């Protein structure tokens, strides 16, 4: 009895179901973020962005498209000095 070995199936990246996340973003009033979610997830996966960069990009898109953030404007507090232990703010 011979068994022919089947070639391995090509590996596909796992499918991500974003429907529930889109619904939650929409319930929070983040409609633009919900619409841009798929594109941002795909870009983050390709570029292997860390989670906080992904979230910042998604929120920045929401703010820009909703008119809260103008192009070139930074997040409030983004460029503030950081206090380190034993040092005051200068």
C-alpha positions, 0 to 999 in steps of 0.5 A: 500500500503506497501513500502519495504525500500531498504537498503542504498547503500554502500558509495564509495569514490569519483572517482578522474579523474587524466587524466588532471593533468597527461597531465599537468605534462607531458607538464611541462616535469614532466613525472615521476611525471605524472606516479607516480601521482595515487600512490601518491594520493592513499597514501596521501588519506590513510595517510591523508597527508596535500597538501604540503607533498603530493606535496613534495613527488611527486616532490621528486619522479620526481627529484629522478627518473630523476636523479636530486636528489640522495637518501638521498640528501635533497632539496636545502635550506631545512636545512637552518636556518630560520630568525624570526622577530627581530632575525638575521640568526645565 
